[in-house]
Amino acid sequence: MRSNLPSFAHIRAFTIHIFTATGAALALLAMILASGGHWAGMFFCLGLALIVDGLDGPMARAFKVKELLPRWSGEGLDFVVDFVTYVFVPAYAIAASGFLPDVLAIPAGMIVVITGALYFADGNMKTDDNYFRGFPAVWNLAAFYLYLLEPPPWAAVGIIAALAVLTFVPIRFVHPLRVAHLRWLNIALMALWAALATFTLVENLSPGPFVTWALAAIAIYFLIAGLLRKPA
């Protein structure tokens, strides 16, 4: 008689979906911390969500989650979690930061969530060689640099407006882990960035000029790397 009990492989596959969904829990914790003005704690939670996002895909492919659990859409789950961690919570952080003119703070947050939602709905968000097409709605990183650099209010508005526009411009941005061109350099710089960003959070977003400018230089590299790369 055939058993209706799930196999170990099915249980393991569903556990990976649960692991992905923990990103949403981290987003909630980040939002709670942000509402209390604990910005370093908020970015720490968003950083943990980045780690989850980087690990769950390879795990799902290794354990054939899609084949074992066709009822559950890993891609849909990933989009839900990514939206709240990459866009929704950072939009609140941007609006509540105090770095923007008061009259524009809430509209800026609304623009972030609207453009971010539209980007996640774009079926052509990636090129065939794994570059992002347009600004890839990584508003968590934009918010991190806003708190790190503390630009003048109108400069902050200009940066947010420019990134929102670039969401719909067909220029290329590097996916550090999936783009084959200079992958070793991209991964090395991402590892360095992670170490420096962790130090920045330990220092409550005031790491000193050397770390600040190192983080800025890495951001500039990733910003221009896709622009300078000719299509394959």
C-alpha positions in Angstrom: 0.0 0.0 0.0 1.4 3.4 -1.0 2.1 5.8 1.9 0.7 9.3 1.7 3.3 10.6 4.1 5.8 13.0 2.6 9.3 11.7 2.0 12.4 13.1 3.5 13.2 14.8 0.2 9.9 16.6 0.2 10.3 17.7 3.8 13.7 19.0 3.1 12.5 20.8 0.0 9.7 22.5 2.0 12.2 23.5 4.7 14.1 25.5 2.0 10.8 27.4 1.3 10.6 28.1 5.0 14.2 29.3 4.9 13.3 31.7 2.1 10.2 32.9 4.0 12.4 33.8 7.0 13.5 36.8 4.9 9.9 38.2 5.4 10.3 37.7 9.2 13.6 39.6 9.0 11.8 42.4 7.1 9.2 42.6 9.9 11.9 42.8 12.6 13.8 45.4 10.5 10.6 47.5 10.3 10.0 47.2 14.1 13.6 48.4 14.7 13.3 51.2 12.1 10.1 52.5 13.8 12.1 52.9 16.9 14.9 54.7 15.2 17.3 51.7 15.5 18.8 52.1 12.1 21.9 50.0 12.5 19.7 47.2 13.8 17.4 47.6 10.8 20.3 47.4 8.3 21.6 44.3 10.2 18.3 42.5 9.7 18.3 43.5 6.0 21.8 42.2 5.7 20.8 38.9 7.1 17.9 38.9 4.6 20.5 39.4 1.8 22.4 36.3 3.0 19.2 34.3 2.9 18.5 35.6 -0.6 21.9 34.5 -1.7 21.7 31.0 -0.3 18.2 29.9 -0.9 18.4 29.8 -4.7 21.5 27.4 -4.9 19.9 25.3 -2.2 16.6 25.0 -4.0 18.4 24.0 -7.2 20.6 21.5 -5.5 17.7 19.7 -3.8 15.3 20.0 -6.8 12.7 21.9 -4.9 10.8 23.0 -8.0 10.4 19.4 -9.2 9.5 18.0 -5.8 7.0 20.7 -4.8 5.4 22.1 -8.0 2.4 23.4 -5.9 4.7 26.0 -4.2 6.3 28.7 -6.4 9.8 29.4 -5.1 10.0 32.3 -7.6 6.8 33.9 -6.4 7.9 33.5 -2.7 11.3 35.0 -3.6 9.6 38.0 -5.2 7.4 38.6 -2.2 10.3 38.5 0.2 12.6 40.5 -2.0 10.0 43.2 -2.4 9.7 43.8 1.4 13.4 43.6 2.1 14.8 45.4 -1.0 12.0 48.0 -1.4 9.3 48.3 1.2 11.3 48.5 4.5 14.0 50.7 2.8 11.3 53.0 1.5 10.2 53.6 5.1 13.8 54.2 6.1 14.3 56.7 3.4 11.1 58.5 4.2 11.8 58.6 7.9 15.5 59.3 7.7 15.4 63.1 8.1 17.9 63.5 5.3 15.2 64.7 2.8 13.2 67.9 2.9 10.1 67.3 5.0 7.7 68.1 2.2 9.4 65.5 -0.1 10.2 62.7 2.4 6.9 60.8 2.1 6.5 61.3 -1.7 10.0 60.0 -2.1 9.1 56.8 -0.1 6.0 56.4 -2.3 8.1 56.7 -5.5 10.4 54.1 -4.2 7.7 51.5 -3.6 5.9 52.3 -6.8 9.0 52.0 -9.0 10.2 49.0 -7.1 6.8 47.2 -7.5 6.9 47.9 -11.3 10.5 46.6 -11.5 9.6 43.4 -9.8 6.8 42.9 -12.3 9.1 43.4 -15.3 9.6 40.0 -17.1 12.7 41.4 -18.8 14.5 42.7 -15.7 17.6 40.6 -16.6 19.6 40.2 -19.8 20.7 36.9 -21.3 24.2 37.3 -19.7 22.7 37.9 -16.2 23.0 41.7 -16.0 20.1 43.6 -14.5 18.3 45.8 -17.0 17.8 49.2 -15.3 18.4 50.0 -11.7 17.5 46.7 -10.0 15.5 48.2 -7.1 18.2 47.5 -4.5 16.8 50.3 -2.4 18.2 48.6 0.7 21.6 49.5 -0.5 20.5 53.0 -1.6 19.1 53.6 1.9 22.4 52.2 3.5 24.5 54.8 1.5 22.0 57.5 2.4 22.6 56.9 6.1 26.3 56.4 5.6 27.1 59.5 3.5 24.4 61.8 4.9 24.2 64.0 1.7 22.6 67.4 1.7 18.7 67.2 1.5 18.4 68.2 -2.1 21.2 66.0 -3.2 19.5 63.1 -1.5 16.3 63.9 -3.4 18.2 64.1 -6.6 19.8 60.7 -6.0 16.5 59.0 -5.2 14.9 60.6 -8.3 17.7 59.5 -10.5 17.6 55.9 -9.3 13.8 55.9 -9.8 14.2 57.0 -13.4 17.0 54.5 -14.0 14.6 51.8 -13.0 13.1 52.2 -16.5 16.2 53.0 -18.5 17.7 50.0 -20.4 21.2 50.3 -19.0 22.9 47.4 -17.4 23.8 46.8 -13.8 26.1 44.0 -12.6 24.7 41.0 -10.7 27.8 40.3 -8.6 27.3 36.5 -8.3 25.9 35.6 -11.7 27.6 37.8 -14.3 30.5 35.8 -15.7 32.7 38.8 -16.7 35.2 39.5 -13.9 33.2 37.3 -11.5 36.3 36.7 -9.4 36.7 40.5 -8.9 33.0 41.1 -8.3 32.9 38.4 -5.6 36.1 39.6 -4.0 34.7 43.2 -3.8 31.4 41.9 -2.5 33.2 40.1 0.3 35.2 43.2 1.1 32.0 45.2 1.0 30.3 42.8 3.4 33.1 43.1 5.9 33.2 46.9 5.7 29.4 47.1 6.0 29.4 44.9 9.0 32.1 47.1 10.7 29.9 50.1 9.8 26.9 48.6 11.6 29.0 47.8 14.6 30.1 51.4 14.6 26.4 52.5 14.4 26.8 53.8 10.8 29.8 56.1 11.7 32.8 54.0 10.6 35.2 56.9 9.9 36.4 58.3 6.5 38.5 55.5 5.3 35.8 52.8 5.6 33.2 55.3 4.2 35.2 56.1 1.1 36.1 52.5 0.6 32.4 51.6 0.6 31.7 54.5 -1.7 34.4 53.4 -4.1 33.0 49.8 -4.3 29.6 51.2 -5.0 31.0 53.4 -7.8 32.7 50.3 -9.3 29.5 48.3 -9.4 27.6 51.3 -10.8 29.9 51.8 -13.8 30.9 48.2 -14.4 27.7 47.4 -16.2 27.7 50.7 -18.1 31.1 50.0 -19.5 30.5 46.4 -20.5 29.3 46.0 -24.1 26.4 43.6 -24.7 27.4 40.0 -25.3 
